[in-house]
Amino acid sequence: MFRAITFVALLFFAQSAWACPDFRLNGTALSYTASQLYSPQTVSAAAGGNVDLANCMSIPGLGHVMRAPDFTMSYHADRPMQRLEIRTNTGCDSILLVNLPNGTWLYDDDSNGALDAKISVFGPQPGTYDIWVGTRYGGYCAGTMTLETF
C-alpha cells in the first residue's frame, strides 16, 4: 500500500514538473549586444499558453505560459549597462517570466501600465535569457515585446 501511494505521489510530482516552464527548451532565437539594445528593439509576441504557473512550485507568479520559452536571447555585454528592460505591449493582461543566465527566475504582471508587464534587470550579465510572454488569466493575445538597455 505504501509503495503504491509513493508511486502515485512521485508520478504526480513528475507530471507537475513536466507541465511547468522549462528553460532547457528553446524559444525563438534572439541575439543582441548591450549597444544594440541602447536603441529599443521590438519583436512580435503571442502572449499566453497552456501551462498554469499556479501548479509550478519553484516558479514565481501567476498566469499562463507555454512550456518552452517564447524567446531565447543571447545577450552580449559589449559595454557595461546599468539596466536591461524587457516590456510587453498587448491587448490583454500580459505577464513576463524570465530565467536569467544565473538561473534566477523573475516575474512581473502590470508594471508597464495598462495591464502590461515590465522586468528590469540591474547590472545585466552576459549569457542566455529565456523569456516567456504569458497572460494572467488564460487565453491568448497578440502583442509585442521590447528590449532596451539604459
Secondary structure, DSSP 8 states (H G I E B T S, - for coil): -HHHHHHHHHHHHHHHHHTS--TTS--EEEEEETTGGGS-EEEEEEEE-SEEGGG-TTS-S-SEE-SS-SEEEEEE-SS--SEEEEEEEESS-EEEEEE-TTS-EEEEESTTBTTB-EEEEES--SEEEEEEEEESSS-EEEEEEEEEE-
